[in-house]
Amino acid sequence: MGTVFSFDVRGGEPGAVRAALEAAVAALHRADGLFSTYRDDSQVSRLARGELTVQECDPEVAEVLELGARAERESDGWFSTSYRGALDPTGIVKGWAAERAARLLRAAGATGVNVNGGGDVQVLGVPGAHRPWRVGVADPLRPGGLAAVISAAGADHLAVATSGTAERGDHIVDPRTGRSAVTDLVAVTVVAPSLTWADCWATAAFAMGSRAGLRWLESLPDVEALLITAGDEVRCTDGLASRLG
């Protein structure tokens, strides 16, 4: 998946949690093997070349493509599992894989789980008594600075995902044109219960631009967002303030 994953795991029976952590890491490596567009032998690469059908792939491939199709429908086409005309579910795989890894650890008895995949974060439970998880959002215009701190207080599960140009340049494509999205935004951060969807919605909203993206994000249930324009203007959904901390 072309990025680094980190884990912060609290509580639970040590043996069970250790086994679950090993299983979670193995699942991430497996996801990379299935979905990497950088590997010619991955199932997604072979599927894109017509060497496999979806039915011949492992079940995870069909699962992710179905989720991607749902994201495309719900975003009116602004999210896509294609990149410049070729199959590429990268925009959903990282969030899906990180969320799945976090849930493996929680199911094993961990009382607090934080999985960070390249800056996108899924948290479950709590890190300690009366202490919520807090996630810093990097300021895309001020390297080393924070644009906001998101608190998971009162939520058993929360995800924070950011799409933008600060680290990877113009990598987000406008699905209507197949070219780099022309937008006034430099970053969109989405806060939602699920990292799978937070990651998709951040990408889709970035491609829409600040005004259309904000209106659309406001319409989604259980979703808050922070949008930052190239002109250093900050726009937020109405309920984001309740998540700042």
Secondary structure in CASP SS format (residue, H / E / C, confidence):
PFRMAT SS
TARGET T0000
AUTHOR 0000-0000-0000
METHOD secondary structure of the structure
MODEL  1
M C 1.00
G C 1.00
T C 1.00
V C 1.00
F E 1.00
S E 1.00
F E 1.00
D E 1.00
V E 1.00
R E 1.00
G C 1.00
G C 1.00
E C 1.00
P H 1.00
G H 1.00
A H 1.00
V H 1.00
R H 1.00
A H 1.00
A H 1.00
L H 1.00
E H 1.00
A H 1.00
A H 1.00
V H 1.00
A H 1.00
A H 1.00
L H 1.00
H H 1.00
R H 1.00
A H 1.00
D H 1.00
G H 1.00
L H 1.00
F H 1.00
S C 1.00
T C 1.00
Y C 1.00
R C 1.00
D C 1.00
D C 1.00
S C 1.00
Q H 1.00
V H 1.00
S H 1.00
R H 1.00
L H 1.00
A H 1.00
R C 1.00
G C 1.00
E C 1.00
L C 1.00
T C 1.00
V H 1.00
Q H 1.00
E H 1.00
C C 1.00
D C 1.00
P H 1.00
E H 1.00
V H 1.00
A H 1.00
E H 1.00
V H 1.00
L H 1.00
E H 1.00
L H 1.00
G H 1.00
A H 1.00
R H 1.00
A H 1.00
E H 1.00
R H 1.00
E H 1.00
S C 1.00
D C 1.00
G C 1.00
W C 1.00
F C 1.00
S C 1.00
T C 1.00
S E 1.00
Y E 1.00
R C 1.00
G C 1.00
A E 1.00
L E 1.00
D C 1.00
P C 1.00
T H 1.00
G H 1.00
I H 1.00
V H 1.00
K H 1.00
G H 1.00
W H 1.00
A H 1.00
A H 1.00
E H 1.00
R H 1.00
A H 1.00
A H 1.00
R H 1.00
L H 1.00
L H 1.00
R H 1.00
A H 1.00
A C 1.00
G C 1.00
A C 1.00
T C 1.00
G E 1.00
V E 1.00
N E 1.00
V E 1.00
N E 1.00
G E 1.00
G C 1.00
G C 1.00
D E 1.00
V E 1.00
Q E 1.00
V E 1.00
L E 1.00
G E 1.00
V C 1.00
P C 1.00
G E 1.00
A C 1.00
H C 1.00
R E 1.00
P C 1.00
W C 1.00
R E 1.00
V E 1.00
G E 1.00
V E 1.00
A E 1.00
D C 1.00
P C 1.00
L C 1.00
R C 1.00
P C 1.00
G C 1.00
G C 1.00
L E 1.00
A E 1.00
A E 1.00
V E 1.00
I E 1.00
S E 1.00
A C 1.00
A C 1.00
G C 1.00
A C 1.00
D C 1.00
H E 1.00
L E 1.00
A E 1.00
V E 1.00
A E 1.00
T E 1.00
S E 1.00
G E 1.00
T C 1.00
A C 1.00
E C 1.00
R C 1.00
G C 1.00
D C 1.00
H C 1.00
I C 1.00
V E 1.00
D E 1.00
P C 1.00
R C 1.00
T C 1.00
G C 1.00
R E 1.00
S E 1.00
A C 1.00
V C 1.00
T C 1.00
D C 1.00
L E 1.00
V E 1.00
A E 1.00
V E 1.00
T E 1.00
V E 1.00
V E 1.00
A E 1.00
P C 1.00
S C 1.00
L H 1.00
T H 1.00
W H 1.00
A H 1.00
D H 1.00
C H 1.00
W H 1.00
A H 1.00
T H 1.00
A H 1.00
A H 1.00
F H 1.00
A H 1.00
M H 1.00
G C 1.00
S H 1.00
R H 1.00
A H 1.00
G H 1.00
L H 1.00
R H 1.00
W H 1.00
L H 1.00
E H 1.00
S C 1.00
L C 1.00
P C 1.00
D C 1.00
V C 1.00
E E 1.00
A E 1.00
L E 1.00
L E 1.00
I E 1.00
T E 1.00
A C 1.00
G C 1.00
D C 1.00
E C 1.00
V E 1.00
R E 1.00
C E 1.00
T C 1.00
D C 1.00
G C 1.00
L H 1.00
A H 1.00
S H 1.00
R H 1.00
L E 1.00
G C 1.00
END
